[in-house]
Amino acid sequence: MMEKSDSTHKLYNRMRLWEFPDQYVVEPSDGSFAPFLAINRFNGSLILTHDVPQITPHRAPKIWSIFGVVGIFKLLAGSYLLVITERACVGFYRGHPIFKIISMKIFPCDQSLKNAPEEQKKMESEYSHLLKIAERTPGLYFSYDVNITLSAQRLHDLGDESKLLPLWKQADPRFLWNSYMLEMLIDNKLDLFLLPVMQGSYKSFQFAIGKDILYVTLVARRCNRRTGTRMWRRGADSDGFVANFLETEQILQLNGCTASFVQVRGSIPILWDQPVDLKYKPKFEITRSQEVPQVVERHFSDLQKKYGNVLVVNLVNKHGDEGRLCENFGTAMKHVAGDNVRYVHFDFHKICGDLYIGWLSILYHRIAAFVHTNRYFLLNEKGEKVLRQVGVVRTNCVDCLDRTNVTQSMIARKMLESQLRRLGVFNADETISRHPNLDESFKSLWANHGDDISIQYTGTLAMKRDFVRFGRRTVEGILQDAWTGLLRYYLNNFSDGTKQDAIDLLQGHAIPSGSGNTTKNDGIEALASFPLAFSLIMTGLFYATLALRRVRYDPWNVLSSIMWGSVSLIIARFVKANGRAFCDRPRLHQPRR
């Protein structure tokens, strides 16, 4: 179970930010009478002070209510303070509130920029534009009292000395979203301002069965090692860290007992990309195939250290373009599969199709023995450990979103039923589906969870949401998926490159330097503009159509129509042949492979 941090390290949960012309002053306003934090607006230096600067008619500050300091990061000519300006309580764990960040604000400490060269000012402006995008980062959660980056089992296993540490020191570095932004605060030993923030999801519901009230919580923790957008972060890097890696924990609390079950998901751990090129489904590119066995071994070695035994459930198609990924992954798994790492392939689309989720029972029969043998974490009403989870199911499809979420929700449902039988709430053959309201709450929990994860990776809601909510496909769901597919296409091709730059800047993967570290456009890419090309194509088609309508008045309009139509066709073919140049691409950082 989660335990609160030591009272000597209690974080400030409400503050005032005084905005003076030359400095920001962060004043704890939660009744703690603690020192104020002053941030110099010229050089970004930090000091603790016991006084607010003198206020005069010419020095009247603007005052903001804030709920936490997310961090500080440095660009070329200044530092930038990121704070929480609005929060919402989304639930409680062990009596402590869990908050979601609703809005953040960046306060620049860039007064020295006034004397900087014009080129530096221009670069600083480009970087600060990316920070505005970062302000809108979705799915950020925090707690002032409990460590939400660790599962219930890992928190229970913390030693007494570790439990006395500040929350940021207890946190799992993989799931600490603002780890890079906290570095300056850490260097200045400002522990009481160091607020760990996690990206992911936090959903819960409660339900009464007779006299028993059960609380079900679903927590997702996104790894920051290879974070990014759908098409710009695929596969693994050379260290074995994969894109879209998440740890999902389902927690049941009932009559003082706590049961926790952890699953993970992550991109196929081989070296592959899917660079956008204006096609609806760009081709997969598998790179440096000779290094794949080492990368796969590193990935599963790390999983074993953290979770124990691993069962890999691969849901990708066995044929077509996905089939190449499936074949390469399956071949690589032969080198690591054994007693502690097992591999199961289940062609989701072929077996389940687009109509009926019930065929997932075929998959569950294949993995049920592993799931039950490796158990879940269980504490009794006295807080004593009864069971320990000693293995994890790792599920993936291509995006690790839609098919993966459907499958994980099915496994989680089976596990929740098993836990309720163990705790005496269900009889031997009783299932969640026998309780319509509980069934609906459970399905909504996982559907909303899938939407949260999808928004962070793709910018859209999840697909196959009706599978999770209703257990089958619906006409409304099919139409919604069609719209979602089009929206993903647009974001992938014309928006996600810039968003990837913002993520890389926040995570410290791209460090600004005076010499500039943006990738310069050259050749066709320097001139390519899809809006311009699209406008020219439509203009050509308009005039071609207009000329055709006037043929009856003047036959020479046929030539005019052919000319305008040819212009549109030539431009369209040029855009298609050079599709990658017309897409929005990341400029700051090329990830190490």
Secondary structure in CASP SS format (residue, H / E / C, confidence):
PFRMAT SS
TARGET T0000
AUTHOR 0000-0000-0000
METHOD secondary structure of the structure
MODEL  1
M C 1.00
M C 1.00
E C 1.00
K E 1.00
S C 1.00
D C 1.00
S H 1.00
T H 1.00
H H 1.00
K C 1.00
L C 1.00
Y C 1.00
N C 1.00
R C 1.00
M E 1.00
R E 1.00
L E 1.00
W E 1.00
E E 1.00
F C 1.00
P C 1.00
D C 1.00
Q E 1.00
Y E 1.00
V E 1.00
V E 1.00
E E 1.00
P E 1.00
S C 1.00
D C 1.00
G C 1.00
S C 1.00
F C 1.00
A C 1.00
P C 1.00
F E 1.00
L E 1.00
A E 1.00
I E 1.00
N E 1.00
R C 1.00
F C 1.00
N C 1.00
G C 1.00
S C 1.00
L E 1.00
I E 1.00
L E 1.00
T E 1.00
H C 1.00
D C 1.00
V C 1.00
P C 1.00
Q C 1.00
I C 1.00
T C 1.00
P C 1.00
H C 1.00
R C 1.00
A C 1.00
P C 1.00
K E 1.00
I E 1.00
W E 1.00
S E 1.00
I E 1.00
F C 1.00
G C 1.00
V E 1.00
V E 1.00
G E 1.00
I E 1.00
F E 1.00
K E 1.00
L C 1.00
L C 1.00
A C 1.00
G C 1.00
S E 1.00
Y E 1.00
L E 1.00
L E 1.00
V E 1.00
I E 1.00
T E 1.00
E E 1.00
R E 1.00
A E 1.00
C E 1.00
V E 1.00
G E 1.00
F E 1.00
Y E 1.00
R C 1.00
G C 1.00
H E 1.00
P E 1.00
I E 1.00
F E 1.00
K E 1.00
I E 1.00
I E 1.00
S E 1.00
M E 1.00
K E 1.00
I E 1.00
F E 1.00
P E 1.00
C E 1.00
D C 1.00
Q H 1.00
S H 1.00
L H 1.00
K H 1.00
N H 1.00
A C 1.00
P C 1.00
E H 1.00
E H 1.00
Q H 1.00
K H 1.00
K H 1.00
M H 1.00
E H 1.00
S H 1.00
E H 1.00
Y H 1.00
S H 1.00
H H 1.00
L H 1.00
L H 1.00
K H 1.00
I H 1.00
A H 1.00
E C 1.00
R C 1.00
T C 1.00
P C 1.00
G C 1.00
L E 1.00
Y E 1.00
F E 1.00
S C 1.00
Y C 1.00
D C 1.00
V E 1.00
N C 1.00
I C 1.00
T C 1.00
L C 1.00
S C 1.00
A H 1.00
Q H 1.00
R H 1.00
L H 1.00
H H 1.00
D H 1.00
L C 1.00
G C 1.00
D H 1.00
E H 1.00
S H 1.00
K H 1.00
L C 1.00
L C 1.00
P C 1.00
L H 1.00
W H 1.00
K H 1.00
Q H 1.00
A C 1.00
D C 1.00
P H 1.00
R H 1.00
F H 1.00
L C 1.00
W C 1.00
N C 1.00
S C 1.00
Y C 1.00
M C 1.00
L C 1.00
E H 1.00
M H 1.00
L H 1.00
I H 1.00
D H 1.00
N C 1.00
K C 1.00
L C 1.00
D H 1.00
L H 1.00
F H 1.00
L C 1.00
L C 1.00
P C 1.00
V C 1.00
M E 1.00
Q E 1.00
G E 1.00
S E 1.00
Y E 1.00
K E 1.00
S E 1.00
F E 1.00
Q E 1.00
F E 1.00
A E 1.00
I E 1.00
G C 1.00
K C 1.00
D E 1.00
I E 1.00
L E 1.00
Y E 1.00
V E 1.00
T E 1.00
L E 1.00
V E 1.00
A E 1.00
R E 1.00
R E 1.00
C C 1.00
N C 1.00
R C 1.00
R C 1.00
T C 1.00
G C 1.00
T C 1.00
R C 1.00
M C 1.00
W C 1.00
R C 1.00
R C 1.00
G C 1.00
A E 1.00
D C 1.00
S C 1.00
D C 1.00
G C 1.00
F C 1.00
V E 1.00
A C 1.00
N C 1.00
F C 1.00
L E 1.00
E E 1.00
T E 1.00
E E 1.00
Q E 1.00
I E 1.00
L E 1.00
Q E 1.00
L E 1.00
N C 1.00
G C 1.00
C E 1.00
T E 1.00
A E 1.00
S E 1.00
F E 1.00
V E 1.00
Q E 1.00
V E 1.00
R E 1.00
G C 1.00
S C 1.00
I C 1.00
P C 1.00
I C 1.00
L C 1.00
W E 1.00
D E 1.00
Q C 1.00
P C 1.00
V C 1.00
D C 1.00
L C 1.00
K C 1.00
Y C 1.00
K C 1.00
P C 1.00
K C 1.00
F C 1.00
E E 1.00
I E 1.00
T C 1.00
R C 1.00
S H 1.00
Q H 1.00
E H 1.00
V H 1.00
P H 1.00
Q H 1.00
V H 1.00
V H 1.00
E H 1.00
R H 1.00
H H 1.00
F H 1.00
S H 1.00
D H 1.00
L H 1.00
Q H 1.00
K H 1.00
K H 1.00
Y H 1.00
G C 1.00
N E 1.00
V E 1.00
L E 1.00
V E 1.00
V E 1.00
N E 1.00
L C 1.00
V C 1.00
N C 1.00
K C 1.00
H C 1.00
G H 1.00
D H 1.00
E H 1.00
G H 1.00
R H 1.00
L H 1.00
C H 1.00
E H 1.00
N H 1.00
F H 1.00
G H 1.00
T H 1.00
A H 1.00
M H 1.00
K C 1.00
H C 1.00
V C 1.00
A C 1.00
G C 1.00
D C 1.00
N C 1.00
V E 1.00
R E 1.00
Y E 1.00
V E 1.00
H E 1.00
F C 1.00
D C 1.00
F H 1.00
H H 1.00
K H 1.00
I H 1.00
C H 1.00
G C 1.00
D C 1.00
L C 1.00
Y E 1.00
I H 1.00
G H 1.00
W H 1.00
L H 1.00
S H 1.00
I H 1.00
L H 1.00
Y H 1.00
H H 1.00
R H 1.00
I H 1.00
A H 1.00
A H 1.00
F H 1.00
V H 1.00
H H 1.00
T H 1.00
N H 1.00
R C 1.00
Y C 1.00
F E 1.00
L E 1.00
L E 1.00
N C 1.00
E C 1.00
K C 1.00
G C 1.00
E C 1.00
K E 1.00
V E 1.00
L E 1.00
R C 1.00
Q C 1.00
V C 1.00
G E 1.00
V E 1.00
V E 1.00
R E 1.00
T E 1.00
N E 1.00
C C 1.00
V C 1.00
D C 1.00
C C 1.00
L C 1.00
D H 1.00
R H 1.00
T H 1.00
N H 1.00
V H 1.00
T H 1.00
Q H 1.00
S H 1.00
M H 1.00
I H 1.00
A H 1.00
R H 1.00
K H 1.00
M H 1.00
L H 1.00
E H 1.00
S H 1.00
Q H 1.00
L H 1.00
R H 1.00
R H 1.00
L C 1.00
G C 1.00
V C 1.00
F C 1.00
N C 1.00
A C 1.00
D C 1.00
E C 1.00
T C 1.00
I H 1.00
S H 1.00
R H 1.00
H C 1.00
P H 1.00
N H 1.00
L H 1.00
D H 1.00
E H 1.00
S H 1.00
F H 1.00
K H 1.00
S H 1.00
L H 1.00
W H 1.00
A H 1.00
N H 1.00
H H 1.00
G H 1.00
D H 1.00
D H 1.00
I H 1.00
S H 1.00
I H 1.00
Q H 1.00
Y H 1.00
T H 1.00
G C 1.00
T C 1.00
L C 1.00
A C 1.00
M C 1.00
K C 1.00
R H 1.00
D H 1.00
F H 1.00
V H 1.00
R H 1.00
F H 1.00
G C 1.00
R E 1.00
R C 1.00
T C 1.00
V H 1.00
E H 1.00
G H 1.00
I H 1.00
L H 1.00
Q H 1.00
D H 1.00
A H 1.00
W H 1.00
T H 1.00
G H 1.00
L H 1.00
L H 1.00
R H 1.00
Y H 1.00
Y H 1.00
L H 1.00
N H 1.00
N H 1.00
F H 1.00
S C 1.00
D H 1.00
G H 1.00
T H 1.00
K H 1.00
Q H 1.00
D H 1.00
A H 1.00
I H 1.00
D H 1.00
L H 1.00
L H 1.00
Q H 1.00
G C 1.00
H C 1.00
A C 1.00
I C 1.00
P C 1.00
S C 1.00
G C 1.00
S C 1.00
G C 1.00
N C 1.00
T C 1.00
T C 1.00
K C 1.00
N C 1.00
D C 1.00
G C 1.00
I H 1.00
E H 1.00
A H 1.00
L H 1.00
A C 1.00
S C 1.00
F H 1.00
P H 1.00
L H 1.00
A H 1.00
F H 1.00
S H 1.00
L H 1.00
I H 1.00
M H 1.00
T H 1.00
G H 1.00
L H 1.00
F H 1.00
Y H 1.00
A H 1.00
T H 1.00
L H 1.00
A H 1.00
L H 1.00
R H 1.00
R C 1.00
V C 1.00
R C 1.00
Y C 1.00
D C 1.00
P C 1.00
W C 1.00
N H 1.00
V H 1.00
L H 1.00
S H 1.00
S H 1.00
I H 1.00
M H 1.00
W H 1.00
G H 1.00
S H 1.00
V H 1.00
S H 1.00
L H 1.00
I H 1.00
I H 1.00
A H 1.00
R H 1.00
F H 1.00
V H 1.00
K H 1.00
A H 1.00
N C 1.00
G H 1.00
R H 1.00
A H 1.00
F H 1.00
C C 1.00
D C 1.00
R C 1.00
P C 1.00
R C 1.00
L C 1.00
H C 1.00
Q C 1.00
P C 1.00
R C 1.00
R C 1.00
END
